[in-house]
Amino acid sequence: MKKIAIVQSNYIPWKGYFDLIRAVDEFILLDEVQFTKRDWRSRNRIKTKDGLHWLSVPVRTSGRRFQTIAETILVDHAWARRHWLTIESAYARAPYFGAYAGPFEHLYVAARFDRLSEVNHAFTVAACRALEITTPITWSSDYSARAGRNDRLIDLCVQAGATDYLSGPRARGYIDEAAFAAAGVSVNFADYSGYPEYDQLYPPYEHAVSVLDLLFCVGPAARDYMKDLRATSLHAGAME
């Protein structure tokens, strides 16, 4: 038995993204698909005293109709320090900022990235370490898969040796469960409803923010405010 998830990389993702990683035996980043502007691939939200604030990674778009996430190049390196200064200003007074900020500060201040996929992978790995999640993270490019939404996912599942595919709830609209079953793979959908609330710095409470908010606010208790999706077969919610 092997359960996998296949998801496009996101920038400093929300907690549900990490619940998906934690629930599977292998997590495949699907960055060979089209980059979409103004989406979770290159931006996310944090909480500040002035309300929700978008952090967006500036990227180049070629103007052509199809550009993959993996092909998406950053405009410059200046954005990283700006993002860190904004995060530091928002969370400096959070109870666990001092204990958890170091690895993220290093990525923002010292690391140099050229591609969006590199940014997303590095911050995802850093957050997994902070959450003590040890699931292997691989790339769809490590495999050879056909084009097409269902065909690509099925090929990745089969080549990865998966018997179970755990999907985000939004994919229910296009997943062909019969085709997966014919390939020997069962499909389950994550349930993102019913998350407990934790003490955020600034009300009102908001679930749909970067996992950095969770780590800086509750630290080692972070997983108490996440969900165990390992046995899930339900569907709910709208976040990826």
C-alpha positions in Angstrom: 0.0 0.0 0.0 1.3 3.4 -1.0 -0.5 6.7 -0.9 0.7 9.7 -2.8 -0.5 13.3 -3.5 0.3 15.3 -6.6 0.0 19.1 -6.3 1.4 22.2 -7.9 4.0 24.0 -5.8 2.7 27.0 -3.8 4.5 29.9 -2.2 4.7 29.6 1.6 1.5 27.5 1.6 -1.3 27.3 4.1 -1.6 24.6 6.7 -3.8 22.3 4.7 -1.1 21.9 2.1 1.1 20.4 4.8 -1.7 18.2 6.0 -1.7 16.7 2.5 2.0 16.2 2.6 1.9 14.6 6.0 -0.9 12.2 5.0 1.0 10.5 2.1 4.0 8.3 1.5 5.3 10.5 -1.3 4.4 14.0 -2.3 4.9 14.9 -6.0 5.3 18.6 -7.1 3.5 19.0 -10.4 5.4 22.0 -11.8 5.2 20.9 -15.5 1.8 22.4 -15.8 0.7 25.9 -16.8 1.7 28.8 -14.5 -1.3 30.9 -13.5 -1.0 34.5 -12.6 -2.4 35.9 -9.3 -2.6 32.5 -7.8 -1.2 30.5 -4.9 1.8 29.5 -7.0 3.5 32.9 -6.6 1.7 34.5 -3.7 0.2 34.0 -0.3 -1.3 35.9 2.7 -0.1 36.8 6.1 -1.9 38.6 9.0 -0.8 42.1 10.0 -2.1 44.7 12.3 -3.6 46.4 9.3 -5.4 43.2 8.1 -4.5 40.5 5.6 -1.5 41.2 3.4 -0.5 39.6 0.1 3.1 38.6 -0.4 3.7 38.2 -4.1 6.8 36.9 -5.8 7.5 39.0 -8.9 8.0 36.7 -11.9 8.5 37.1 -15.6 5.8 36.0 -18.0 6.7 35.4 -21.6 3.4 36.5 -23.2 3.0 33.1 -24.9 -0.1 31.1 -24.1 1.7 28.3 -22.2 4.4 28.7 -19.6 5.0 26.1 -17.0 5.6 26.8 -13.3 9.0 25.1 -13.7 9.9 27.6 -16.5 8.8 30.6 -14.5 11.7 32.9 -13.7 11.9 35.5 -11.0 12.2 39.2 -12.0 14.9 39.9 -9.4 16.2 39.0 -6.0 15.1 42.2 -4.2 11.6 40.8 -3.4 13.0 38.4 -0.8 14.3 40.9 1.6 11.1 43.0 1.3 9.0 39.9 2.1 11.2 39.1 5.1 11.0 42.6 6.5 7.2 42.5 6.1 7.0 39.1 7.8 9.3 40.3 10.6 7.2 43.4 11.2 4.0 41.4 11.3 5.2 38.6 13.6 8.1 39.9 15.7 5.8 39.8 18.8 4.4 36.4 18.1 5.1 33.9 20.9 7.3 31.6 18.8 8.7 33.9 16.2 12.2 33.8 17.8 12.2 30.0 17.9 11.1 29.4 14.3 12.1 32.4 12.3 15.8 31.4 11.7 15.5 28.9 8.8 13.0 31.2 7.0 15.1 34.3 7.5 18.0 32.5 6.0 16.1 31.6 2.9 14.8 35.1 2.5 18.1 37.0 3.2 20.9 34.6 2.2 19.5 32.3 -0.5 19.4 33.3 -4.2 16.7 31.8 -6.4 16.3 32.1 -10.1 13.0 30.1 -10.6 9.7 30.1 -8.8 9.8 26.3 -8.4 13.0 26.6 -6.5 11.5 29.2 -4.1 8.4 27.1 -3.5 10.3 23.9 -2.9 12.8 25.5 -0.5 10.1 27.1 1.7 8.0 24.0 1.6 10.9 21.8 2.8 11.8 24.3 5.5 8.2 24.3 6.8 8.1 20.5 6.7 11.2 20.4 8.9 9.6 22.9 11.4 6.4 20.7 11.5 8.5 17.5 11.7 7.0 16.1 8.5 9.4 13.6 6.8 7.4 12.7 3.7 9.7 12.5 0.6 9.0 15.4 -1.8 9.7 14.6 -5.5 9.1 16.3 -8.8 6.8 15.2 -11.6 9.8 15.6 -13.9 11.4 12.6 -12.1 8.8 10.5 -14.0 7.5 10.3 -17.6 3.8 11.0 -17.9 1.3 11.7 -20.7 -0.4 15.1 -21.1 -4.0 15.5 -20.0 -5.3 16.0 -16.5 -6.3 12.5 -15.6 -3.7 10.6 -17.8 -0.8 12.6 -16.3 -1.9 11.9 -12.7 -2.6 8.3 -13.4 0.8 7.8 -15.0 2.5 9.5 -12.0 0.6 7.3 -9.6 1.4 4.1 -11.5 5.1 4.9 -11.9 5.4 5.9 -8.3 3.9 2.6 -7.3 0.9 4.2 -5.7 -2.2 2.2 -4.7 -4.0 5.3 -3.3 -4.2 8.9 -4.6 -5.1 11.7 -2.1 -6.4 14.8 -3.9 -7.3 18.2 -2.8 -11.1 18.8 -2.9 -11.1 21.1 -5.9 -10.1 18.3 -8.2 -13.3 16.4 -7.7 -14.8 18.3 -10.6 -12.4 16.7 -13.1 -11.0 13.5 -11.5 -12.1 10.4 -13.4 -12.2 7.9 -10.6 -13.1 5.0 -12.9 -10.0 5.6 -15.0 -7.9 5.6 -11.8 -9.6 2.4 -10.6 -8.8 0.8 -14.0 -5.2 1.5 -13.3 -5.4 0.0 -9.8 -5.4 3.3 -7.9 -8.2 4.4 -5.5 -8.9 8.1 -5.1 -9.7 9.9 -1.9 -10.4 13.6 -1.4 -9.0 15.7 1.5 -11.5 17.2 3.9 -10.4 20.7 4.8 -13.4 21.5 7.0 -13.5 21.8 10.8 -10.0 23.1 11.5 -9.6 24.3 15.1 -8.8 28.0 15.7 -5.6 29.1 17.5 -4.7 32.4 19.0 -3.6 34.7 16.1 -2.1 38.1 16.8 -4.7 40.1 15.1 -8.5 39.4 14.9 -10.6 38.4 13.2 -9.5 34.8 12.8 -8.5 33.6 9.4 -7.6 30.0 8.3 -6.5 30.8 4.8 -3.1 32.3 5.5 0.5 31.0 5.2 1.6 28.2 7.5 4.1 30.8 8.9 1.3 32.3 10.9 0.6 29.0 12.5 4.3 28.3 13.3 5.0 31.7 14.7 1.8 31.8 16.8 1.8 28.3 18.4 5.2 26.8 17.6 5.5 23.2 18.8 1.8 22.9 19.2 1.2 23.6 15.5 0.1 20.0 14.6 -2.6 20.2 17.2 -4.3 22.8 15.0 -3.9 20.7 11.8 -5.8 17.7 10.6 -4.9 14.0 10.2 -5.9 13.3 6.6 -4.3 9.8 6.5 -7.6 8.0 6.6 -9.7 10.7 4.9 -12.2 9.9 2.1 -14.4 12.9 2.5 -14.5 16.1 0.6 -15.1 19.7 1.7 -13.6 23.1 1.6 -12.2 25.2 -1.2 -8.5 25.7 -0.6 -6.0 23.6 -2.5 
